[in-house]
Amino acid sequence: MTEATLRELQQKAEELYKNGSYLCSEAVFAVVNDYLGQPLPPEAVCIASGFPVGIGQAGCTCGALSGAIMAIGLKYGRRGPNQDNEKVLSLSKKLHDEFKETFGSTCCRVLIRDFTFGSPEHLEHCVRATGEATKMALEKL
């Protein structure tokens, strides 16, 4: 994938979040699903809908990271029982570690603690996390 394509897809995820079409996990998942030629139908984005704001607003794992891990699974996840899952686990760990190194945490509550929820600064921060998580996932495909 070219750097230009990677940046275009990153910006697409950021825009989907910024314009309110999707939240973090949904935007990442939708962009990667499209990039992969839609191994799942577009409405399958519903499987990512419970992850925003740290899993259902609980403040736990960042939704953008969750969406990126789901996106890795689209390409490398098991298709049935007893299949090898070494690659998906390895890539997921790499993505997790890269996200943590970039943002200092994987916990939504920690990532947004310096922002007023819903403020422009909060939105800008989460748009960036959504774009970066998309990029990190795509780089591992």
JOLINZI-V352271 format. One line per field, one symbol per residue. phi: phi as a letter, one per 30 degrees, with the letter a starting at -180 (. if undefined). burial: b if it has 9 or more other ideal C-beta (glycine too) atoms within 8 Angstrom, else e. Layout:
phi: ???
burial: ???
This chain:
phi: .ddddedddddddddedddidbceddddddddededihecdeddeedcdccdhiiiidideedddedddddddedcddcadiddbddddddddddeddddddciacdeeddcddbdeideddeedddddddddddddddcd
burial: eeeeebbebbbbbbbbbeeeebbbbbbbbbbbbbbbeeeeebeebeebbebbbbbeeeeebbbbbbbbbbbbbbbebeeeeeeeeeebeebbebbbebbbeebeebbbbebbeebeeeeeebbebbbbbbbbbbbbbbebb
